[in-house]
Amino acid sequence: PIIFTSTADGLDGNYAVTNRGKWGGLIILGRAFNNVRSTDLRDGGPSPSTSITGTDGVGLIEGLASGDSRHFYGMPVGQEMNNDNSGVLRHVSLRHGGELLGTANEINGLTLGSVGSGTTIEHIEVTSNLDDAFEFFGGTVNAKYLIAMHCDDDYIDYDQGYTGKIQFFYGLQGPDNSGGALNQGD
């Protein structure tokens, strides 16, 4: 596999699964449908969501700054491309990611924002991530053969109108042994 991991990981099996948040994560952004609207509010609060860009159908991906157009996903309503092709991601292992960028703002192992059905996502492993293993923000991409282990939040999370298919998923959740706030979550 192609391995993304911490520089401290010797790839010899001795880097503990409790080492999370040592680098960011992999983010793929596309032009397929999502249901982001400029009127969306944060969960439980009256202020706008951090993903709001002011254009219905265009979102700012979680964890990234608004000053760079490369951080946006989706297309204005009516211009979406549900069969958009963001390439092929196959036989990839993402280890020890999920860097904490700010309070309650970490990067997922694999983040997919409005990725279209023309994209191939297969045989992907996320292990020891500080946030979600896989998160889909809208989009229509299908994903197969996903593995998530020892992550500290959701193993699969999806929102903003994701309508793809996920097939052959395996998750392994075990005790964290470090105690405190890093006990494996959701």
Secondary structure as GFF3:
##gff-version 3
##sequence-region A 1 186
A	DSSP	beta_strand	2	4	.	.	.	ID=ss1
A	DSSP	beta_strand	26	29	.	.	.	ID=ss2
A	DSSP	beta_strand	58	60	.	.	.	ID=ss3
A	DSSP	three_ten_helix	69	71	.	.	.	ID=ss4
A	DSSP	beta_strand	72	74	.	.	.	ID=ss5
A	DSSP	beta_strand	88	95	.	.	.	ID=ss6
A	DSSP	beta_strand	100	102	.	.	.	ID=ss7
A	DSSP	beta_strand	105	106	.	.	.	ID=ss8
A	DSSP	beta_strand	110	113	.	.	.	ID=ss9
A	DSSP	beta_strand	120	127	.	.	.	ID=ss10
A	DSSP	beta_strand	134	137	.	.	.	ID=ss11
A	DSSP	beta_strand	143	149	.	.	.	ID=ss12
A	DSSP	beta_strand	156	159	.	.	.	ID=ss13
A	DSSP	beta_strand	166	172	.	.	.	ID=ss14
A	DSSP	three_ten_helix	180	182	.	.	.	ID=ss15
###
